[in-house]
Amino acid sequence: MTAIPLQSVAFRDGAVTSPDMVVVLDESTTKMNAKNNPADAGSGLDLETMLSLKAWARDLGDVKHIWVDLHVFDADDRLIRSETLPLHHLRTADDGDEYGFEGSVYRGTGASPGSVWLAPDARKVQYRLYYEAEGTVFSDGLLRQHDVEADSLVTNPHAAAPRRQRSVSPKK
């Protein structure tokens, strides 16, 4: 069972819940080491928590805005980042348009030659989707939450794998 943090993303006052106006089509979160590129001569550490999101919104005219209110939490459900991120138009679709966001929502711990920075370990990403058109703010009404891997699993994935025990046959 996933816990919902006390400082969850609140539903915006005045927004109208209407899943037939705006809806999430696809979503995922991941954590990665942005400096872990074998093609680079040097190595380093730059942990990034990434969000990939695709949404659909009904076309109600020329002036429209679509965004997410986003929170990032640590392992103890403490809020470590809060922001509003715009989605960008991807393509025109049936009765509306598709919008998306793909990028970093939190920069964690990192190191490169000559510098080190420490940051809390991001463990949850939460957001709510909004769409404003013709003076009304719509939402699908859902609070979305994704668990994110611990920093230790990204920096040392083999440490998390259970060790295989060799079976020893009794001597006859």
Buried (B, 14 or more C-beta within 10 A) or exposed (E): EEEEBEEBBEBEEEBEEBEEBBBBEEBEBBBBBBBBEEEEEEEBBBBBBBBEBBBBBBEBEEEBEBBBBBBBBBEEBEBBBEEEBEBEEBEEEEEBBBBBBEEBBBBBBBBEEEEEEEBBBBBBBBBBBBBBBEEEBBBBBBBBBBEBBBBEBBBEEEEEEEEEEEEEEEEE
